[in-house]
C-alpha cells in the first residue's frame, strides 16, 4: 500500500451483526435496524405543494406540513416506514412546519424519520411540539426558538414512544435577542427517548448567566440515554431527570457554562405531583441512572444534584470550576406535591405511591419529602482553582427529614444518605481548611455505616494536592503526566447495585441494570480493573511518547455516511502510527495500516459503500497515545 500525505485504506469488512454492544461496553447508540422506507422529499425553495409530489428531490413538496399529511395518522404503519428527506434551507415559515406533530404511529420495522438530505448543518426548523408519536427519528436537524416560535421551548415531546435525536442542534434563540426559550428539550411521559451527538444551547459566549432554563428536562420517562452531546449556556440545569424517570445513562457528554447544576436528578418539584407520574414508577423521582465519562465545567450550581434517587451512579466524570455558588455535590430529599387532580393523586396513594393529595403552594408545608437510597459517587475528579472555589463547603448532604406533612405518604424519616457511598474521588477545592460540609444537622453522621466524615476523608483525596490537566483553559481536561490522578489518587472498584430493596406496593418497579462496570474511558481506552484511574480519561496527552499527536482532534466526516468516510489527523513530528478499524463487537477488521509518517496532515479514506449499515470504530495510535472515533454507516 502506497503511503502519501493523502492515503487511502480499503478494508474488506466482515459482516456486521447489529447488537447492543460497543467494544466491551453494554450501552450503545440506538439501533434503528434496517427498515424499508418510502422517501418523501421537501424543498422549501424549489418544491411545490400540489398532488403527485414528494417522491423525488426533483418533485419535492414545499412544506413539511404537506409531507407530514402524506403519512397515515392514528394507525400503526405496517407496509413500510417513511423518511422525510429535507433539502437545505430555513423552514421557519409558520406555514411550513406545523407547530404540533401528532398521532403518527411508526414501529421498529416501519419508523418515521426526518433527515437532512445533504449534511447535518443545513436544515433549520423552528421550535416544535410533538405528541403521541411512535418510532420517530430526527437526524441532522437544527431546531431554534425564533421570534415566531410557539411555546417557550425548543422541542417538546409528550406521550411519545421511541424517539431518537441524533446529530441535531437545539438553540434557545436564533439571535442575541431577548426572545429566548426557557427550556431546550422537554420530555414528558415518553418511554425510550434517546439523544445522541447533539448540541443543546441557548445564547453562546462565556457569560454563564443566561435568560433560559433547563437544557434537557425529562419527566416521568423510562429507558433512554443522553450521550456524546454538547450541552451549554443554560441558566438553570443542564440535564434534569425527575417524576419517576428511570433506566437512563448520561455518558460522554460535555456540559458547561451553567447557572444551575450540570446534572440534576430532581428539582424543587412541588407543582408536579404524583397525578402526573406513570405507574409503577411512583416512589422515587429517578431510578437506575448512570452518569459517567462526562466533562463538566463552569457551573454556578453543583456538578451533581440528587433528590429522591434510587440506584444512582455518578462515576469517572471530570469536573472543573463547578458549584461556584453552591457545593460540589448537593444531595437532599425531593419534594412532591399534587399538581392538579386530587382524585388521581388519591388513586395512586391507595396503590402505595408516595406523595400527597394536597397541592403545595411553594412553602413545602404540604408536600411529601422523597428520600435517596443507594447513591454511589465514585472515582470523579473535582477541581476548582484556588481563586475560584465553591461558595459553600465541599458537600451538601441533607439530614433526616423527621416531620413530613400529616397528609404525606412517604418514609418517615425521609433520608438523603441511606447507603450513600462517596469513594475514590479527587477533590481540589480551595485551602485544606475548606469545610467538608458535615455537622450535627446534616447527613452522613457518625451513625451512618456507609458515609461519615472519617470514612469520607479516608476513601477520597480531599485537598491533598491540586489535580492538573493538559490544558483546562483550552478545553483539554486530560490529566497531566505525573499529576495527582497517577500518583496518589485513590480510585476504587465500584460495587454493583441491588434492586431487592425497592418499595413493596401494588405496583413494583421493574429491576434495572445492577451492573456498575465502566470498562472504557472517554477516549475509548480500556480502564484497568485492578488499578482504575479517576476521571473521564485514563491516559495523558502530555507524555513524551504522546507528543507527536498532542492536542489532536481526530476527525471523521461525513458522519453518518453512506459511502466514504474521511479520517483526518495531524502529527507534530515524525511518528510511527497505527490505524485500525473495529466492528461493534470489538473485533478487529482485516487490513490495518502501520507505518512511520512524517509530521503534517494526513488523511485516510474508508470505502464503506458495499458494507452493511452499522457502527464502526477507527482507532489511530502512536506509541504513547490512542484516539478513537466512531463511524456510522447508514444505507
N, C-alpha and C positions, 0 to 999 in steps of 0.2 A: 504494500500500500504506500503510495507516494504521500509524503508529509510536506505540506506547504503552509503559509500563513492562513489560507482558507482551505481547510481539509474536510474531507467527506468520509463518513462512515456509512457503509451499507450493511445492515445487520440482517441475517436470516433468523427471524424471531421464532421462538417456539409458540405453539398455540397457547392462547391466554384463557385461563379459567377465571370467570368473573366471580370472585368471592369476597367476603367482607374481611380482608386482612390487608395490612400494609407492612411489608417486610415482616417484622416479628411483632407488630402491634395489632391488636384486635380491631380497633376502630379505624375506619377508612372513609373515603369520600362516599357520598351517597351513590348507590349503584342504580343508574337509570335503565340498565338492561339493554336490550336490542329491539325496541318496539317498531312496529310497522306504522309509519307516519305519513299522513297526507299533508303536503305543503300548501300553505295559504300565504300568499305574498302581499305585503303592504309597502307602498312607496308614497310618502307624504308629498312628494314633489311631482312625480310623473304618473301616479296612479289615478284611477277613476272609480267611483262608487256606482257602477252600473252592473246589471246582470251579466253573468258569464265571466266575471273577473276573478283574480286571485290564484289561478292555477300555476302561473309562471311569473317570473320577475318582469317580463315584458308586458304582462297583462295583470298588473297588480291592482289591488284595491288602493284607494287613497287613505282610508282611515282604519284604525284598529277596530272601531265600532262596527264597521261592515264585516271585517274578518271574524270578529267575535260572534256576530249574529249568524255566521255561516256554520257554527259549531252547535250541534244539538244540545239543548239545555234540559235540565230536570229528568235526564235519563242517562243511565250508565252506558258509556261508549263501549261498543262490542267489536266492530269490524276492524277499526284502525284508530290510532290516535291522530293528533294534529300538531304540526309545528308551524307557528305563525312567524314567517321569515320577514324581518324588518329591515328595509333599506335604510341607509344612513339618513339622519335628519332629526329635527326637533319636532316632537309630537305634542307640543304644548297647546295647540288649538283645542279649546273645550269641546269642539265637535269631533275631534279625532279620537281621543282615548276616553272612554266612559269614566266618570268619576267613581263608578262602582261596577265591578265584575262579579257575577254571582251565578251559582247553581249550575256549573258545568262539572260533570262527574266523570273524570278520567279514571283509568285503572292502571295497575302496574304494567300491563301489556299495552294499554292504549292511553298514554298520558296526553296532556296538552302542554305544549312548550312555546314560550316566547323566546326567540333567538335573534340576536343581532346578526345580520347577514354577512357582514364583512369583517368587523373587528369589534372588540369589547369597549370601544370608547366613542362610538359614532351614533348611537341611538339614545335619545334623550326623552324620557317620559315625565309627565307631571306627577304629583302625588296621587296615590291610588288607594282605593278601598276594595278589598276582596272578601267575599263572604261565601260560605257553604260550597266551596270548590274542592275537588279532589284531584290528586296527582297533577299538580300544576307546577311547572318549572320555568324559571326565568334565567336565561343565560346571556350575560354580557350586556345588560340593560342599565342605563343611568336613570335614576329617579331623582327629581328635585322638587322641593316645595317652592313654587313660584308665586308671584303676586296673585295669580288667578286660581291657585290651588284650593280645593275643597278640604276642610278639616285642618287640624293642627298637627298633622303627622306627615311623614314622607310616604310610608306604606303601612297600611293596616290590614291585618288578616284576622277574620273572625269565623270560628267554627269551620275551618278548612281541615283537610287531612292530606298528608304527604305533599308538602311544599318544599321546593328547592330553590334557593337563591345562590347562584354561582357566578363569580366574576362580575358582580353587579356593583353599582355605586349608589349610595343614598345620601343626598345632600340636603341639609336642613334649610338652605336658602340658595337661590340661584344668583345671588349678588351680595354685596355688603350692606344691603338694606336692612331695615328692622323687621321685615316680613319673614320671620323665621319660624319653622315648625317647633313645637315643644317636645316632640318625640320623633325619633328616626323610624325604626321598625317596631310596630306594635303587634303582638301576637296574643290572641285571646281564644282559649279553648281550641287549640289546633294541635292535635297529635301528629307526630312525625314531621317536625319542622327543622330544616337544615339550611345553615348559612355557611358558605364556603368561598374563600378567596375574594371576599368582597370588602368594600370600604363604606363605613358609616361615619359621617362627619357633619358638622354644622359650618360655621364660617371659619376658614383656615387662619393660621397665624399662631404666634407664640403666646398670646393672651389666653390664659386658661379659664377665664370667667366669660361664659358665653350666654347669650339670650336664648337658651334652649334647654331641653330636659334630658331624659334618658335616651341613650343611643339605641339600645335594643331592650325592649320591655316585654317579657314573656309571662303570661298569666294563665294558670290552670291548663298547662300544655305538657304532654308527656312524650318522651322519645325524640331525640334530636341532637344536633351539635352546632356549635359555633366555632369555626376553625379557620386558621390561616387568613385571618381578616385584619384589617386596619380600622380601629375604632378610636376616634379622636375628636377633640374640641367639643366636649359635651359639658353642659352646665351642671347637670345632676350626676347620674351614674352611667357608666359605660354599658355594662350588661346587667340586667335585673331578671332574676327568676323568682317567681312568687306564686301564691294562690294554689299551691299543690302541684307545681311543676316538678317533673321527675325524669330521671334517666337521661341526663344531658352530659355531654363533655364540652368543656370550654378549653380549647387547645391550640397552641401555636399561633396565637393572636398577638398583635401589638396594640396596647391601649394607652393613650397618653393625652395630656392637656385636658384634664377633667376637673370640674368644680366639685364633684362628689366622689364617691367610691368608684374604683375601676370595676370590680365585680361585687354585686350586692345580691345576696340570696335572701331577699325580703327587703321591703321598705316599710316605713311607718304607714300601715295599710288599714286604718280603721274605717274607711269608707268603701272597702271592697271585701265583703264578708263571705260567710260560707254559702250564702244563696247564689254566689257567682262561681263556686267551685264545682268540680266534677267528681262524682262518686267513682271509685272508692278513695280518692286522694283528698281526704277531708280531715286529716290530723295535722301533719306538719306543713310548713309553707313550701319546702323543697325537699326532694328525696334523691339520693344516688346521683349527685352532681360531682364530676371530677374535673378540676381546673388545674391544668398542668402545661409546662413548657411555654408559658406566656411571658412576654416582655411588657412591663407596666412602668410608666414613668410620668412624673409631673402631674400628680393629682392632689387636690386640696383635701379630699376625703381619704379614708383608709383604702389601702390596696384591696383588702378583703373585708367585707361586711357580711355577717351571717346572723340571721334571727329566725328561729323556728325551723332549723335544718335537721335532717336525719341522714346519716351516712354521707357526709360531705368531705371531699378531699381537696385540699389546696397543696400541691406538691411541685417541686422543681420549677418554680417560677422565679424570675429575676425582677426585682422592684427597685426603682431609683427615684428619689425625691417624691415620696408618697406620704400621705397623711399630714400634709403641711399645716392644716388647720384641724387636725384630728389626731388619731393614733395610727400606728402601722396596721393593727388588727382591731376590729370592732366586733365583738361577739355579745349578743344580747337576746332577749326574748322578742319574738314578733308580736304584733298587736292585731287582733282580728275583731272587727265589729260587724254588724249587719249592714248590708248595703241598701237594700230596697224592700225585699219581700219577706216579712216575718213568718209567713206560712211555710215557705220553702226552707227557711232557716230552721224552724222547729222540726220539720220533717227530717232534715239532716241530723239535728241534735238527737232526735229519737233513735236514729240508727247508729249513734255512737260518735258522731263528729265532734270536733272541738270548736267552740265558738259561743255565740250568744244571739238571742233574738232582739237584743237592744241595738238601736242604731247609735253608734258612738258619734259624738259631735266634735271630736278633736281633742278632748282632755283626758282620754284613756279611762275615764271613770267607769264606763260600762263595757269596755272591750275585754276580750279574753287574751291573756298572755300565752303565747305558744313557745314551748321550750326548744332548746337544742339537744341533740343526742348524737354521739359518735361524730364529732367534728375533728378531722385529722389535718394538721398543718405541719407538713414535713418537708425538709430539705429545700427551703426557699432562701433566697438572698434578699435582704432588705438593706439598702444603702441610702442614707441621707448625708450629704456633706456637712461638715461641722458648722457651716454658716447658714444652714437651711435644714433644721430638724423639725420633728413633729411639734405641734403646739402643745399637745398633751403627752403623758407618758407613753412608753413603747406600746403597751397593750391596754385596751379597754375590754374588760370581761365583767358583765353584769353579775351581781349577786342574786341569790334566790328571790323570786317574787312571791311573797307569802300570802298576800290578801287580794286575789283577783275578785272581780265583781261578783256579787252574790248570784247573779244570773248567768255567770260564765261556766261553761262545761269544759274543763281542761285540767291537766295535772296540777296538784296543789302540794307543795310549792312548785312553781314553774322554774326550772333550772336552765341556765345558759351554758353550763360547763359539765354536763353529765358525759362521762367518758371523753372529755376533751383531751386531745393529745397534741402537744406542740413540741416537736423534736427535730433535731438536725438542721435547724435554721441558723443562718449567719445574719446577725443584726449589727449594723453600724449606724448609729443614730445619736449624734451628739456626744457629750462627755461621758466618762464612766459613771458619773454621778446622776445621769438621767434616770428617773424613776421607772421601775418596771410596770407599775400601774396596779399593783395588788394592795388591798387594805382590808380593814375589818368589814367593810360593806360590799366588797367586790366578790367575784367568783374566784375559783382556784385558791381556796383557803387550805390550811394545813390538813383538814379532814378529807379533802378531795384525793382519792387514791391515784388518779392519773395525771393531775395537773396542780402543782403547788410550787411555791417560789423556789425552794431548794432544787426541786427537780427541773424547773424551767432553766435555772442558771447552770445546772449540770448538763442538761441534754441539748442546750443551744449555745452558740458562741455569741455572746452579747457584749458589744463594745470592747472586745479584746484587741482588735486591730481592724482598720478600715479595709474592706474589700475593694480592690481596684479593678478597673475594666480597661480594655484596649483603647476605647475612645468613646466614653459616655457622652461627651459633648457633640459627637457626630453620629450618635445612634448605634454605636457598636458596643454592646454590653457583654461581649465575650470576656471571660476573666483573663486578667493579665498573667503572664507566666510568673510563677513564684508568689502569687498573691495568696491571700488567706484561704481561699477555697481549696487550694492544692496542698497547703501546709498544715494548718491547724484546724481546718473545718471538720465538723463532726456529723456529716451526713450519715443517715442510718437507713436500714431496710424498713419499708413500710408494711405494717401488718394489713391483713385483709379485713373487710367489714363482716359483720354478722347481721343477718336480716331477721333473726328469730325474735328480736325484742320489739318488733313493730307492734303498735297497739292492737288489741283484740276488740273487734266490734262486729256489727252486722256485715260490714264491708272491709275486707283486709286488702291492703295494697299489694300488688304483685311484687315478688322479690326482684331486686335489681342486680347489678353486677358487683359481687362482693370482692372481686379481684382488684387489687390496687397496684399491680405491677406496671411500671412505666419504663420499658426497656430501651427507649431511644430518646435522644435529646432533640433540641430544636433544629439542629443541622443533620438529623437522621444518623448520628453516630450512636453506636451501642453504648449503653451505660454498663459499668461494671457492677454486677450484682453484689459482689462481696465488698467493694470499695466504691460506693456511689459518690458522685460529686454534686454538691448542692447547686441550685440554679438551673437555668434553661439550657446551658451549654456545658459540655464536658471537656472541650478542647479549646486552648487559647490560640488565637491567630498571631500572637506576638512572639511565639517561639522562634528560634533561629532557623529551624528546619522549615518553618512555615512562612518565612518572609517572602518567598517567591510569589505567593498569591495573597499576601496580606491585604486586607480590606477589599478582597474580591467580592463582587456581586455577580454571581453566576446567573446568566440569563438564558432562558429557553423561550422561543417565540416562533410562530403564534402559539398560544396555549389557552384553550384547546386547539388542536389541529386535526385536519382530516387527511393530511398528506405528509409534508416535510416539517420537521422541527429543527430550527437553527439554534445551536448552543454556542454562546459567546463567553469568553473569559479573557482576562489579561494577566500576563506574567510580568512581574517587575524585574526578573532576572532569569537567566537560562536555568531550566529545571527539568527534572525527569517527571513526566506526567502520565498518569493512568486514566483512561476513560473507559467506563463500564456501563452496561445497561442491564437493568433487572426488571423482571415482571412483578406483578403484585404479590406473588408468593414468596418473593425474596430470592428467586432463582436467577443466577447469573446467565445472561444470554450469550450465546457464542459470538465471537468476533470482536472481543475487547481490544482496545488500542493502547499500547505502551510505547513511549518514545521520549527522548530528550528534546525539548523545544526551546527555541530562543526567546528572549524577552520580547514582549509586544502582545498584540491582539491576536487571538486565534479563534477559529470558527470550525465547528463540526456540523454536519447535516445528517439527520436521521431520516431515511426514506421509509415511511411507515404506511404508505397508501394501501399495500396489499395485506396488512396485518389486521387482526381483529380489534375492535374497539375495546378500550380499557385504559388502565393506568400503568405507566412505565416510569422507571426512575433512572435518570442519568447521574452517575457519580464521577466526579473529577477529583483526583487526589495527587498530591506531591508527597515526599517522604514525611512531612510533618503536618499536613492539613488535608481535610476531606470536606468537600461540599457536594450536596445532593439537591437536585431539583426534580420534581415530578413532571411528567409529560402526559397530558390527557389526549387520547386519540378517540375521536368521535366520527364515525362514518355516517 
